[in-house]
Amino acid sequence: MPDMLVNLLKLPKDDGTEASLAQEGIIIRRALAPDKFRIVPRVQELSSLSAAGECDVCFSHSPISTFIATKGATIIGYACYNATAKDFFGPTAVDPAYRGKGIGKVLLIRALQALRHDGFAYAIIGGVGPVPFYEKTVGATVIPDSDPGVYEDFLGRISKLENQ
Ligand SMILES: CC(C)(COP(=O)(O)OP(=O)(O)OC[C@H]1O[C@@H](n2cnc3c(N)ncnc32)[C@H](O)[C@@H]1OP(=O)(O)O)[C@@H](O)C(=O)NCCC(=O)NCCS
């Protein structure tokens, strides 16, 4: 799973997706500390134990480096940044019932805008995943020779390799 590079100086302009989602009652916002024990287990449900660990780390940052998508009190998507390494985007996921509506793209752009605001000019999307999604939404490009990168010593990866 390679990493991808994104130019934060060329992020897409607001195309109205976030406002359309809001009309459907889907809100994208930064995670709040009192919701930590609602969000981290939901990240485990949507993704994995490893992703939940990464999200937990994001709650030790100020501001919390996780955005969530909600419908009412239900968490239907999330995106983390600065989790396993600084200036890295991920993990992220959208509930399968809500995919294809632009939620993943808005979460991604909100997190990348936050990295730009932190002063970075480029960001890394760590260990992708759906390369065409990142190419299409933010013009990301695959970084040569970037697999396994920062995840080399990750026990989840080693255990997967042992079980192959
Ligand atoms: C990847 C993911 C977050 C995308 O979320 P989503 O809300 O369905 O995506 P969006 O609706 O915002 O898609 C935005 C655009 O990307 C396209 N797209 C979405 N997923 C794609 C994929 N896997 N491959 C190619 N294009 C994709 C959509 O068709 C859409 O194109 P459009 O603007 O022309 O309509 C979601 O599919 C997911 O949770 N996948 C499983 C977890 C995962 O792979 N996480 C990433 C790990 S690096």
The ligand as an SDF file (V2000), in Angstrom:
LIG
                    3D

 48 50  0  0  0  0  0  0  0  0999 V2000
  -12.8390    5.8410    0.0200 C   0  0  0  0  0  0  0  0  0  0  0  0
  -14.1120    6.3430    0.7060 C   0  0  0  0  0  0  0  0  0  0  0  0
  -13.7350    7.0590    2.0140 C   0  0  0  0  0  0  0  0  0  0  0  0
  -14.8130    7.3190   -0.2440 C   0  0  0  0  0  0  0  0  0  0  0  0
  -15.9490    7.8560    0.4380 O   0  0  0  0  0  0  0  0  0  0  0  0
  -17.2670    8.2930   -0.3690 P   0  0  0  0  0  0  0  0  0  0  0  0
  -18.0570    9.1670    0.5270 O   0  0  0  0  0  0  0  0  0  0  0  0
  -17.9530    7.1060   -0.9230 O   0  0  0  0  0  0  0  0  0  0  0  0
  -16.6240    9.1030   -1.5800 O   0  0  0  0  0  0  0  0  0  0  0  0
  -17.2500   10.3660   -2.3330 P   0  0  0  0  0  0  0  0  0  0  0  0
  -18.7070   10.1320   -2.5180 O   0  0  0  0  0  0  0  0  0  0  0  0
  -16.8490   11.6090   -1.6310 O   0  0  0  0  0  0  0  0  0  0  0  0
  -16.4970   10.2800   -3.7240 O   0  0  0  0  0  0  0  0  0  0  0  0
  -15.9390   11.4280   -4.3670 C   0  0  0  0  0  0  0  0  0  0  0  0
  -15.5960   11.0300   -5.7840 C   0  0  0  0  0  0  0  0  0  0  0  0
  -14.6380    9.9630   -5.7630 O   0  0  0  0  0  0  0  0  0  0  0  0
  -15.1430    8.8160   -6.4460 C   0  0  0  0  0  0  0  0  0  0  0  0
  -14.7820    7.6210   -5.6790 N   0  0  0  0  0  0  0  0  0  0  0  0
  -15.1920    7.2740   -4.4420 C   0  0  0  0  0  0  0  0  0  0  0  0
  -14.6130    6.1190   -4.0450 N   0  0  0  0  0  0  0  0  0  0  0  0
  -13.8260    5.7320   -5.0890 C   0  0  0  0  0  0  0  0  0  0  0  0
  -12.9970    4.6230   -5.2970 C   0  0  0  0  0  0  0  0  0  0  0  0
  -12.8360    3.6590   -4.3750 N   0  0  0  0  0  0  0  0  0  0  0  0
  -12.3280    4.5500   -6.4870 N   0  0  0  0  0  0  0  0  0  0  0  0
  -12.4920    5.5120   -7.4420 C   0  0  0  0  0  0  0  0  0  0  0  0
  -13.2800    6.6190   -7.2890 N   0  0  0  0  0  0  0  0  0  0  0  0
  -13.9430    6.7040   -6.1230 C   0  0  0  0  0  0  0  0  0  0  0  0
  -16.6670    8.9920   -6.4480 C   0  0  0  0  0  0  0  0  0  0  0  0
  -17.2410    8.3160   -7.5400 O   0  0  0  0  0  0  0  0  0  0  0  0
  -16.8070   10.4900   -6.5590 C   0  0  0  0  0  0  0  0  0  0  0  0
  -16.6680   10.9030   -7.8960 O   0  0  0  0  0  0  0  0  0  0  0  0
  -17.6080   12.0830   -8.5000 P   0  0  0  0  0  0  0  0  0  0  0  0
  -17.2050   13.3360   -7.7480 O   0  0  0  0  0  0  0  0  0  0  0  0
  -17.2680   12.1160   -9.9310 O   0  0  0  0  0  0  0  0  0  0  0  0
  -19.0160   11.6780   -8.2100 O   0  0  0  0  0  0  0  0  0  0  0  0
  -15.1150    5.1810    1.0000 C   0  0  0  0  0  0  0  0  0  0  0  0
  -15.3350    4.4780   -0.2060 O   0  0  0  0  0  0  0  0  0  0  0  0
  -14.6330    4.2020    2.0400 C   0  0  0  0  0  0  0  0  0  0  0  0
  -14.9330    4.3630    3.2310 O   0  0  0  0  0  0  0  0  0  0  0  0
  -13.9210    3.1360    1.6370 N   0  0  0  0  0  0  0  0  0  0  0  0
  -13.4530    2.1010    2.5630 C   0  0  0  0  0  0  0  0  0  0  0  0
  -12.3400    2.6030    3.4390 C   0  0  0  0  0  0  0  0  0  0  0  0
  -11.1560    3.1300    2.6240 C   0  0  0  0  0  0  0  0  0  0  0  0
  -10.7990    2.6160    1.5660 O   0  0  0  0  0  0  0  0  0  0  0  0
  -10.5390    4.1880    3.1900 N   0  0  0  0  0  0  0  0  0  0  0  0
   -9.3800    4.8280    2.5720 C   0  0  0  0  0  0  0  0  0  0  0  0
   -8.1280    4.1900    3.0970 C   0  0  0  0  0  0  0  0  0  0  0  0
   -6.6860    5.0090    2.4230 S   0  0  0  0  0  0  0  0  0  0  0  0
  1  2  1  0
  2  3  1  0
  2  4  1  0
  2 36  1  0
  4  5  1  0
  5  6  1  0
  6  7  2  0
  6  8  1  0
  6  9  1  0
  9 10  1  0
 10 11  2  0
 10 12  1  0
 10 13  1  0
 13 14  1  0
 14 15  1  0
 15 16  1  0
 15 30  1  0
 16 17  1  0
 17 18  1  0
 17 28  1  0
 18 19  1  0
 18 27  1  0
 19 20  2  0
 20 21  1  0
 21 22  1  0
 21 27  2  0
 22 23  1  0
 22 24  2  0
 24 25  1  0
 25 26  2  0
 26 27  1  0
 28 29  1  0
 28 30  1  0
 30 31  1  0
 31 32  1  0
 32 33  2  0
 32 34  1  0
 32 35  1  0
 36 37  1  0
 36 38  1  0
 38 39  2  0
 38 40  1  0
 40 41  1  0
 41 42  1  0
 42 43  1  0
 43 44  2  0
 43 45  1  0
 45 46  1  0
 46 47  1  0
 47 48  1  0
M  END
$$$$
